Amino acid sequence: MIVFLTSLSILLSITGAEMFNPFHSEMIPEISQIEDLESFFSAETLGRRVNEKGTKRIKHRMATYFPSKESDDTTSERDAPNADVLRKRAIENVKPSIEHFGRTEEAHDVIIVGAGWAGISAAAYLQSKNEDFNFKILEGRDYIGGRSYTNKKAFIHKNGSRYFDVDMGSMWLLYGAQNPLWDLAKNVSVQMAPYGYINTLASMKNHETIGVADFSYYSENFYDSAYLYYRWAKAYIVENDEGLKVSASESIDLINENTQYYTGNKTAVFEASLQEYLELMYGARTEQMSLWYGVQGEESHLGGYYAEDNADHLLEGGFSDMVEHLASSFNDKIQKNSKVTDIDCTGEIVKVSYEDRSGEEVVTKVARAKKIILTVPIGVLKRTAEEGGINFTPPIPKKQAGAIRRIGVGQMVKIFMFWKEEDVFWPGEFDDAEQYIARDALGDDLRITFYNPSYNKEEKLPYLFTFMLGKKVDKIAKLYANSDEALYTKKLKIQALQRLRMMFGDDIPLPRKVVATKWTQDEFAYGVYSYNKVGYREGDRAKLRNSFQNKVFLAGEGTSTHHYATVHGAYWSGIDAAKKVLV
């Protein structure tokens, strides 16, 4: 423990206490100007401070953690077509599907389970390569897109002159024009704007606000720089994996011990940054996230860190249009309202049993195929058949089953709160703060950040949306998400309003309407997206990309080593699985 604390203490002494003094900003050097900082935190240097055994262990880990992190053997990121190009190629090979209506058994070359981004990209790739390839998509929901779902006209003004579409799942196109879905979004004229995650910490109790400039300044120095190097350094040293909360707590202690002047703002911004950039990014607490592998997704940059036009963009309700556009040439091969319950690989041909829920009564049907592309989320794979998962015969191989156990699934709820235009109360013009966090609630079990969709738009939109994570939210979701939607949204609204009042006072008007996500209790998701838990092992996600008996091929964001929890990760994984099926 002493070596960890000493390491960051030395870092602070190298950079100078003045670096963190907001009253002397001209004395703050850029991180790149700090001489040999990475060398100071090199694996061998830190290892020698522990012992020779530590040096050997750290040399071994250095090859897998820094700078390349865990290796990724997927090829799709490098050579996959972007989504709009793939769509056009799929259109060129359109062929009518084989009709099976009225039959309880059917046969195909490939069955794709799930019509989210992975399933749709796999289908588009198969069609683009072989017009005679006979495939079918079985989707349990009554729409395609999976956790990319746009709630059309979620809020309509009384006079009907204006309405708002909102994305209940995916919302951002990360890395802008570097994203493989960028051209597809442009093609369907999705409204979007750059979004830079600019925060404000507000406290009505103390009438004190840490504005955008100060928040960004403290966050860049303490979270983006000092904590980044500290957790890298510690990852080399520790014998066993641990939660990120430990290194975060140690960093807070070091900030308090090694910086001059008032440390309250510094530690407050650091805690808010942990909440915003780690916990709410993955829907998990820092104590659950792996020190060794918990931030691989955060450290991946499409096109390189300094690529042009790589700003994240927030979409104003458009992901459903995008995925439907990609699937437009093979809609007749998608069967909705079809929940897969069993996959039997014991024979030469795979047998897939599913519930056809399209009629008044549920009918059990069977489809057969040479190969299966299975794109259900990790949350579904974690469940037994009795718990709502899929029954596999034979069971999922031990290596893949172990990997599934060690991958976490985020448990987070998102709500949209709509007001009358004249009731908008949050401060600033359209180019000010993007996020609001209640300073007085930092450290509370319930994590909440409010997002302002008006940022970078020419008008102030009359709604906020918020990510919510914590035991209270979990309980509300389990009790009411699937049984009483009115009570579900009411109780979430109460929690959200309590936080808003902490920042803006007790007199804020009540919202006209609230809509909430239910992914954590959804039978086709059981969570938002995946993250690497404490105990995650190198190569776990890669194991999921290995087929079962060369018959079942997994895809989805959960199978991506470096792009999990993203739409583009799911998109690439579908193409990768389709390539393997065609071999």
MOTA-V842342 format. One record per backbone hydrogen bond with DSSP energy under -1.0 kcal/mol. NH is the residue of the N-H (numbers start at 1). CO is the residue of the C=O. Records with the same first field share a line. If there is no record, write none. Layout:
NH = CO, CO
This chain:
5 = 1
6 = 2
7 = 3
8 = 4
9 = 5
10 = 6
11 = 7
12 = 8
13 = 9
14 = 10
15 = 11
16 = 12
19 = 16
20 = 17
21 = 18
24 = 21
27 = 24
28 = 25
33 = 30
34 = 31
37 = 34
40 = 36
41 = 37
42 = 39
46 = 42
47 = 43
48 = 44
50 = 47
51 = 47
55 = 51
56 = 52
57 = 53
58 = 54
59 = 55
60 = 56
61 = 57
62 = 58
64 = 61
65 = 61
66 = 62
79 = 75
80 = 76
83 = 180
86 = 82
87 = 83
88 = 84
89 = 85
90 = 86
91 = 87
92 = 88
94 = 91
103 = 100
108 = 368
109 = 134
110 = 134
111 = 371
112 = 136
113 = 373
114 = 138
120 = 116
121 = 117
122 = 118
123 = 119
124 = 120
125 = 121
126 = 122
127 = 123
128 = 124
129 = 125
130 = 126
133 = 130
136 = 110
137 = 333
138 = 112
139 = 335
145 = 115
148 = 145
151 = 166
152 = 150
154 = 164
155 = 164
157 = 162
160 = 157
164 = 155
166 = 151
168 = 149
170 = 147
173 = 313
176 = 173
177 = 309
178 = 175
179 = 176
182 = 179
185 = 181
186 = 182
187 = 183
188 = 184
189 = 186
190 = 185
193 = 314
195 = 312
200 = 435
201 = 210
202 = 437
203 = 208
204 = 502
208 = 203
210 = 201
215 = 211
216 = 212
217 = 213
218 = 214
219 = 215
220 = 216
221 = 217
222 = 218
223 = 219
224 = 219
226 = 221
227 = 222
229 = 225
230 = 226
231 = 227
232 = 228
233 = 229
234 = 230
235 = 231
236 = 232
238 = 234
244 = 286, 289
246 = 243
248 = 244
249 = 245
250 = 246
251 = 247
252 = 248
253 = 249
254 = 250
255 = 251
256 = 252
257 = 253
258 = 254
267 = 263
268 = 264
269 = 265
270 = 266
271 = 267
272 = 268
273 = 269
274 = 270
275 = 271
276 = 272
277 = 273
278 = 274
279 = 274
280 = 275
282 = 278
283 = 279
284 = 279
288 = 285
290 = 532
291 = 242
294 = 290
299 = 295
300 = 297
304 = 301
307 = 304
313 = 173
314 = 193
315 = 171
316 = 191
317 = 315
322 = 318
323 = 319
324 = 320
325 = 321
326 = 322
327 = 323
330 = 327
333 = 330
334 = 331
335 = 137
337 = 141
338 = 139
339 = 355
341 = 353
342 = 353
343 = 391
344 = 351
345 = 393
350 = 369
351 = 344
352 = 367
353 = 342
354 = 365
355 = 339
356 = 363
357 = 337
363 = 356
365 = 354
366 = 104
367 = 352
368 = 106
369 = 350
371 = 109
372 = 551
373 = 111
374 = 553
375 = 113
381 = 377
382 = 378
383 = 380
388 = 385
389 = 384
391 = 341
393 = 343
401 = 397
402 = 398
403 = 399
404 = 400
405 = 401
406 = 402
408 = 531
410 = 529
411 = 283
413 = 468
415 = 466
416 = 515
417 = 464
418 = 513
419 = 462
423 = 420
424 = 421
432 = 429
434 = 198
435 = 198
436 = 450
437 = 200
439 = 202
441 = 438
442 = 439
444 = 441
447 = 469
449 = 467
450 = 436
451 = 465
452 = 434
455 = 452
456 = 430
457 = 454
464 = 417
465 = 451
466 = 415
467 = 449
468 = 413
469 = 447
474 = 470
475 = 471
476 = 472
477 = 473
478 = 474
479 = 475
480 = 476
481 = 477
484 = 480
488 = 484
489 = 485
490 = 486
491 = 487
492 = 488
493 = 489
494 = 490
495 = 491
496 = 492
497 = 493
498 = 494
499 = 495
500 = 496
501 = 497
502 = 498
503 = 499
504 = 500
505 = 501
512 = 418
513 = 418
515 = 416
517 = 414
521 = 518
525 = 522
526 = 522
527 = 519
528 = 410
531 = 408
533 = 406
534 = 288
536 = 533
540 = 537
543 = 539
544 = 540
545 = 542
546 = 543
548 = 552
551 = 548
552 = 548
553 = 372
555 = 374
559 = 556
560 = 557
570 = 566
571 = 567
572 = 568
573 = 569
574 = 570
575 = 571
576 = 572
577 = 573
578 = 574
579 = 575
580 = 576
581 = 577
582 = 578
